[in-house]
Amino acid sequence: MQKKQNNWRLEAVCMRDANPNYWLSYKYSDIQYAKDGCARCNVKRECFFTALENDDHGRGHSEQ
């Protein structure tokens, strides 16, 4: 069951991105880059709820 719940990470835009440092940066241009990526991501709902459950804030890295 655990594995099935985490499979959404394989589809996350941020996890496949060529510029991983942009996703956790505080630079305005990097934040805009990450927001654009999130906007086109198909698993943002799963990511959002996982982040809420785990008090996590980025890149689909919530460990379960």
Phi and psi restraints in degrees (range 20) as a CNS / XPLOR table:
assign (resid 1 and name C) (resid 2 and name N)
       (resid 2 and name CA) (resid 2 and name C) 1.0 -58.5 20.0 2
assign (resid 2 and name N) (resid 2 and name CA)
       (resid 2 and name C) (resid 3 and name N) 1.0 -45.1 20.0 2
assign (resid 2 and name C) (resid 3 and name N)
       (resid 3 and name CA) (resid 3 and name C) 1.0 -61.7 20.0 2
assign (resid 3 and name N) (resid 3 and name CA)
       (resid 3 and name C) (resid 4 and name N) 1.0 -42.3 20.0 2
assign (resid 3 and name C) (resid 4 and name N)
       (resid 4 and name CA) (resid 4 and name C) 1.0 -61.5 20.0 2
assign (resid 4 and name N) (resid 4 and name CA)
       (resid 4 and name C) (resid 5 and name N) 1.0 -40.0 20.0 2
assign (resid 4 and name C) (resid 5 and name N)
       (resid 5 and name CA) (resid 5 and name C) 1.0 -67.2 20.0 2
assign (resid 5 and name N) (resid 5 and name CA)
       (resid 5 and name C) (resid 6 and name N) 1.0 -28.1 20.0 2
assign (resid 5 and name C) (resid 6 and name N)
       (resid 6 and name CA) (resid 6 and name C) 1.0 -92.1 20.0 2
assign (resid 6 and name N) (resid 6 and name CA)
       (resid 6 and name C) (resid 7 and name N) 1.0 -6.3 20.0 2
assign (resid 6 and name C) (resid 7 and name N)
       (resid 7 and name CA) (resid 7 and name C) 1.0 -62.9 20.0 2
assign (resid 7 and name N) (resid 7 and name CA)
       (resid 7 and name C) (resid 8 and name N) 1.0 -22.0 20.0 2
assign (resid 7 and name C) (resid 8 and name N)
       (resid 8 and name CA) (resid 8 and name C) 1.0 -60.7 20.0 2
assign (resid 8 and name N) (resid 8 and name CA)
       (resid 8 and name C) (resid 9 and name N) 1.0 -27.4 20.0 2
assign (resid 8 and name C) (resid 9 and name N)
       (resid 9 and name CA) (resid 9 and name C) 1.0 -62.1 20.0 2
assign (resid 9 and name N) (resid 9 and name CA)
       (resid 9 and name C) (resid 10 and name N) 1.0 -28.9 20.0 2
assign (resid 9 and name C) (resid 10 and name N)
       (resid 10 and name CA) (resid 10 and name C) 1.0 -65.7 20.0 2
assign (resid 10 and name N) (resid 10 and name CA)
       (resid 10 and name C) (resid 11 and name N) 1.0 -22.9 20.0 2
assign (resid 10 and name C) (resid 11 and name N)
       (resid 11 and name CA) (resid 11 and name C) 1.0 -97.1 20.0 2
assign (resid 11 and name N) (resid 11 and name CA)
       (resid 11 and name C) (resid 12 and name N) 1.0 -7.9 20.0 2
assign (resid 11 and name C) (resid 12 and name N)
       (resid 12 and name CA) (resid 12 and name C) 1.0 -66.6 20.0 2
assign (resid 12 and name N) (resid 12 and name CA)
       (resid 12 and name C) (resid 13 and name N) 1.0 131.7 20.0 2
assign (resid 12 and name C) (resid 13 and name N)
       (resid 13 and name CA) (resid 13 and name C) 1.0 -56.7 20.0 2
assign (resid 13 and name N) (resid 13 and name CA)
       (resid 13 and name C) (resid 14 and name N) 1.0 -43.9 20.0 2
assign (resid 13 and name C) (resid 14 and name N)
       (resid 14 and name CA) (resid 14 and name C) 1.0 -64.4 20.0 2
assign (resid 14 and name N) (resid 14 and name CA)
       (resid 14 and name C) (resid 15 and name N) 1.0 -30.2 20.0 2
assign (resid 14 and name C) (resid 15 and name N)
       (resid 15 and name CA) (resid 15 and name C) 1.0 -77.8 20.0 2
assign (resid 15 and name N) (resid 15 and name CA)
       (resid 15 and name C) (resid 16 and name N) 1.0 -17.7 20.0 2
assign (resid 15 and name C) (resid 16 and name N)
       (resid 16 and name CA) (resid 16 and name C) 1.0 -106.7 20.0 2
assign (resid 16 and name N) (resid 16 and name CA)
       (resid 16 and name C) (resid 17 and name N) 1.0 0.4 20.0 2
assign (resid 16 and name C) (resid 17 and name N)
       (resid 17 and name CA) (resid 17 and name C) 1.0 -71.0 20.0 2
assign (resid 17 and name N) (resid 17 and name CA)
       (resid 17 and name C) (resid 18 and name N) 1.0 144.8 20.0 2
assign (resid 17 and name C) (resid 18 and name N)
       (resid 18 and name CA) (resid 18 and name C) 1.0 -77.0 20.0 2
assign (resid 18 and name N) (resid 18 and name CA)
       (resid 18 and name C) (resid 19 and name N) 1.0 -12.1 20.0 2
assign (resid 18 and name C) (resid 19 and name N)
       (resid 19 and name CA) (resid 19 and name C) 1.0 -122.2 20.0 2
assign (resid 19 and name N) (resid 19 and name CA)
       (resid 19 and name C) (resid 20 and name N) 1.0 68.4 20.0 2
assign (resid 19 and name C) (resid 20 and name N)
       (resid 20 and name CA) (resid 20 and name C) 1.0 -61.8 20.0 2
assign (resid 20 and name N) (resid 20 and name CA)
       (resid 20 and name C) (resid 21 and name N) 1.0 -27.8 20.0 2
assign (resid 20 and name C) (resid 21 and name N)
       (resid 21 and name CA) (resid 21 and name C) 1.0 -68.9 20.0 2
assign (resid 21 and name N) (resid 21 and name CA)
       (resid 21 and name C) (resid 22 and name N) 1.0 -23.3 20.0 2
assign (resid 21 and name C) (resid 22 and name N)
       (resid 22 and name CA) (resid 22 and name C) 1.0 -65.3 20.0 2
assign (resid 22 and name N) (resid 22 and name CA)
       (resid 22 and name C) (resid 23 and name N) 1.0 -27.7 20.0 2
assign (resid 22 and name C) (resid 23 and name N)
       (resid 23 and name CA) (resid 23 and name C) 1.0 -75.0 20.0 2
assign (resid 23 and name N) (resid 23 and name CA)
       (resid 23 and name C) (resid 24 and name N) 1.0 -20.6 20.0 2
assign (resid 23 and name C) (resid 24 and name N)
       (resid 24 and name CA) (resid 24 and name C) 1.0 -119.4 20.0 2
assign (resid 24 and name N) (resid 24 and name CA)
       (resid 24 and name C) (resid 25 and name N) 1.0 17.2 20.0 2
assign (resid 24 and name C) (resid 25 and name N)
       (resid 25 and name CA) (resid 25 and name C) 1.0 -86.9 20.0 2
assign (resid 25 and name N) (resid 25 and name CA)
       (resid 25 and name C) (resid 26 and name N) 1.0 160.0 20.0 2
assign (resid 25 and name C) (resid 26 and name N)
       (resid 26 and name CA) (resid 26 and name C) 1.0 -105.9 20.0 2
assign (resid 26 and name N) (resid 26 and name CA)
       (resid 26 and name C) (resid 27 and name N) 1.0 3.1 20.0 2
assign (resid 26 and name C) (resid 27 and name N)
       (resid 27 and name CA) (resid 27 and name C) 1.0 -71.5 20.0 2
assign (resid 27 and name N) (resid 27 and name CA)
       (resid 27 and name C) (resid 28 and name N) 1.0 137.3 20.0 2
assign (resid 27 and name C) (resid 28 and name N)
       (resid 28 and name CA) (resid 28 and name C) 1.0 -54.7 20.0 2
assign (resid 28 and name N) (resid 28 and name CA)
       (resid 28 and name C) (resid 29 and name N) 1.0 -47.4 20.0 2
assign (resid 28 and name C) (resid 29 and name N)
       (resid 29 and name CA) (resid 29 and name C) 1.0 -64.0 20.0 2
assign (resid 29 and name N) (resid 29 and name CA)
       (resid 29 and name C) (resid 30 and name N) 1.0 -35.6 20.0 2
assign (resid 29 and name C) (resid 30 and name N)
       (resid 30 and name CA) (resid 30 and name C) 1.0 -70.6 20.0 2
assign (resid 30 and name N) (resid 30 and name CA)
       (resid 30 and name C) (resid 31 and name N) 1.0 -38.2 20.0 2
assign (resid 30 and name C) (resid 31 and name N)
       (resid 31 and name CA) (resid 31 and name C) 1.0 -63.4 20.0 2
assign (resid 31 and name N) (resid 31 and name CA)
       (resid 31 and name C) (resid 32 and name N) 1.0 -42.5 20.0 2
assign (resid 31 and name C) (resid 32 and name N)
       (resid 32 and name CA) (resid 32 and name C) 1.0 -62.4 20.0 2
assign (resid 32 and name N) (resid 32 and name CA)
       (resid 32 and name C) (resid 33 and name N) 1.0 -40.8 20.0 2
assign (resid 32 and name C) (resid 33 and name N)
       (resid 33 and name CA) (resid 33 and name C) 1.0 -59.0 20.0 2
assign (resid 33 and name N) (resid 33 and name CA)
       (resid 33 and name C) (resid 34 and name N) 1.0 -47.4 20.0 2
assign (resid 33 and name C) (resid 34 and name N)
       (resid 34 and name CA) (resid 34 and name C) 1.0 -66.0 20.0 2
assign (resid 34 and name N) (resid 34 and name CA)
       (resid 34 and name C) (resid 35 and name N) 1.0 -41.0 20.0 2
assign (resid 34 and name C) (resid 35 and name N)
       (resid 35 and name CA) (resid 35 and name C) 1.0 -62.8 20.0 2
assign (resid 35 and name N) (resid 35 and name CA)
       (resid 35 and name C) (resid 36 and name N) 1.0 -39.3 20.0 2
assign (resid 35 and name C) (resid 36 and name N)
       (resid 36 and name CA) (resid 36 and name C) 1.0 -63.7 20.0 2
assign (resid 36 and name N) (resid 36 and name CA)
       (resid 36 and name C) (resid 37 and name N) 1.0 -40.4 20.0 2
assign (resid 36 and name C) (resid 37 and name N)
       (resid 37 and name CA) (resid 37 and name C) 1.0 -64.4 20.0 2
assign (resid 37 and name N) (resid 37 and name CA)
       (resid 37 and name C) (resid 38 and name N) 1.0 -44.6 20.0 2
assign (resid 37 and name C) (resid 38 and name N)
       (resid 38 and name CA) (resid 38 and name C) 1.0 -61.8 20.0 2
assign (resid 38 and name N) (resid 38 and name CA)
       (resid 38 and name C) (resid 39 and name N) 1.0 -37.8 20.0 2
assign (resid 38 and name C) (resid 39 and name N)
       (resid 39 and name CA) (resid 39 and name C) 1.0 -62.1 20.0 2
assign (resid 39 and name N) (resid 39 and name CA)
       (resid 39 and name C) (resid 40 and name N) 1.0 -31.4 20.0 2
assign (resid 39 and name C) (resid 40 and name N)
       (resid 40 and name CA) (resid 40 and name C) 1.0 -99.0 20.0 2
assign (resid 40 and name N) (resid 40 and name CA)
       (resid 40 and name C) (resid 41 and name N) 1.0 4.0 20.0 2
assign (resid 40 and name C) (resid 41 and name N)
       (resid 41 and name CA) (resid 41 and name C) 1.0 -79.9 20.0 2
assign (resid 41 and name N) (resid 41 and name CA)
       (resid 41 and name C) (resid 42 and name N) 1.0 137.6 20.0 2
assign (resid 41 and name C) (resid 42 and name N)
       (resid 42 and name CA) (resid 42 and name C) 1.0 -84.4 20.0 2
assign (resid 42 and name N) (resid 42 and name CA)
       (resid 42 and name C) (resid 43 and name N) 1.0 -9.1 20.0 2
assign (resid 42 and name C) (resid 43 and name N)
       (resid 43 and name CA) (resid 43 and name C) 1.0 -120.3 20.0 2
assign (resid 43 and name N) (resid 43 and name CA)
       (resid 43 and name C) (resid 44 and name N) 1.0 25.6 20.0 2
assign (resid 43 and name C) (resid 44 and name N)
       (resid 44 and name CA) (resid 44 and name C) 1.0 -63.7 20.0 2
assign (resid 44 and name N) (resid 44 and name CA)
       (resid 44 and name C) (resid 45 and name N) 1.0 -30.6 20.0 2
assign (resid 44 and name C) (resid 45 and name N)
       (resid 45 and name CA) (resid 45 and name C) 1.0 -64.0 20.0 2
assign (resid 45 and name N) (resid 45 and name CA)
       (resid 45 and name C) (resid 46 and name N) 1.0 -49.0 20.0 2
assign (resid 45 and name C) (resid 46 and name N)
       (resid 46 and name CA) (resid 46 and name C) 1.0 -61.7 20.0 2
assign (resid 46 and name N) (resid 46 and name CA)
       (resid 46 and name C) (resid 47 and name N) 1.0 -41.3 20.0 2
assign (resid 46 and name C) (resid 47 and name N)
       (resid 47 and name CA) (resid 47 and name C) 1.0 -62.5 20.0 2
assign (resid 47 and name N) (resid 47 and name CA)
       (resid 47 and name C) (resid 48 and name N) 1.0 -46.3 20.0 2
assign (resid 47 and name C) (resid 48 and name N)
       (resid 48 and name CA) (resid 48 and name C) 1.0 -59.1 20.0 2
assign (resid 48 and name N) (resid 48 and name CA)
       (resid 48 and name C) (resid 49 and name N) 1.0 -49.5 20.0 2
assign (resid 48 and name C) (resid 49 and name N)
       (resid 49 and name CA) (resid 49 and name C) 1.0 -69.6 20.0 2
assign (resid 49 and name N) (resid 49 and name CA)
       (resid 49 and name C) (resid 50 and name N) 1.0 -32.8 20.0 2
assign (resid 49 and name C) (resid 50 and name N)
       (resid 50 and name CA) (resid 50 and name C) 1.0 -66.6 20.0 2
assign (resid 50 and name N) (resid 50 and name CA)
       (resid 50 and name C) (resid 51 and name N) 1.0 -41.7 20.0 2
assign (resid 50 and name C) (resid 51 and name N)
       (resid 51 and name CA) (resid 51 and name C) 1.0 -62.2 20.0 2
assign (resid 51 and name N) (resid 51 and name CA)
       (resid 51 and name C) (resid 52 and name N) 1.0 -42.2 20.0 2
assign (resid 51 and name C) (resid 52 and name N)
       (resid 52 and name CA) (resid 52 and name C) 1.0 -62.6 20.0 2
assign (resid 52 and name N) (resid 52 and name CA)
       (resid 52 and name C) (resid 53 and name N) 1.0 -43.8 20.0 2
assign (resid 52 and name C) (resid 53 and name N)
       (resid 53 and name CA) (resid 53 and name C) 1.0 -64.8 20.0 2
assign (resid 53 and name N) (resid 53 and name CA)
       (resid 53 and name C) (resid 54 and name N) 1.0 -31.1 20.0 2
assign (resid 53 and name C) (resid 54 and name N)
       (resid 54 and name CA) (resid 54 and name C) 1.0 -110.3 20.0 2
assign (resid 54 and name N) (resid 54 and name CA)
       (resid 54 and name C) (resid 55 and name N) 1.0 7.1 20.0 2
assign (resid 54 and name C) (resid 55 and name N)
       (resid 55 and name CA) (resid 55 and name C) 1.0 51.8 20.0 2
assign (resid 55 and name N) (resid 55 and name CA)
       (resid 55 and name C) (resid 56 and name N) 1.0 45.5 20.0 2
assign (resid 55 and name C) (resid 56 and name N)
       (resid 56 and name CA) (resid 56 and name C) 1.0 -113.1 20.0 2
assign (resid 56 and name N) (resid 56 and name CA)
       (resid 56 and name C) (resid 57 and name N) 1.0 154.6 20.0 2
assign (resid 56 and name C) (resid 57 and name N)
       (resid 57 and name CA) (resid 57 and name C) 1.0 -133.6 20.0 2
assign (resid 57 and name N) (resid 57 and name CA)
       (resid 57 and name C) (resid 58 and name N) 1.0 30.2 20.0 2
assign (resid 57 and name C) (resid 58 and name N)
       (resid 58 and name CA) (resid 58 and name C) 1.0 169.6 20.0 2
assign (resid 58 and name N) (resid 58 and name CA)
       (resid 58 and name C) (resid 59 and name N) 1.0 151.5 20.0 2
assign (resid 58 and name C) (resid 59 and name N)
       (resid 59 and name CA) (resid 59 and name C) 1.0 57.9 20.0 2
assign (resid 59 and name N) (resid 59 and name CA)
       (resid 59 and name C) (resid 60 and name N) 1.0 30.3 20.0 2
assign (resid 59 and name C) (resid 60 and name N)
       (resid 60 and name CA) (resid 60 and name C) 1.0 57.0 20.0 2
assign (resid 60 and name N) (resid 60 and name CA)
       (resid 60 and name C) (resid 61 and name N) 1.0 23.0 20.0 2
assign (resid 60 and name C) (resid 61 and name N)
       (resid 61 and name CA) (resid 61 and name C) 1.0 -92.2 20.0 2
assign (resid 61 and name N) (resid 61 and name CA)
       (resid 61 and name C) (resid 62 and name N) 1.0 4.9 20.0 2
assign (resid 61 and name C) (resid 62 and name N)
       (resid 62 and name CA) (resid 62 and name C) 1.0 -53.9 20.0 2
assign (resid 62 and name N) (resid 62 and name CA)
       (resid 62 and name C) (resid 63 and name N) 1.0 121.9 20.0 2
assign (resid 62 and name C) (resid 63 and name N)
       (resid 63 and name CA) (resid 63 and name C) 1.0 -87.0 20.0 2
assign (resid 63 and name N) (resid 63 and name CA)
       (resid 63 and name C) (resid 64 and name N) 1.0 134.8 20.0 2
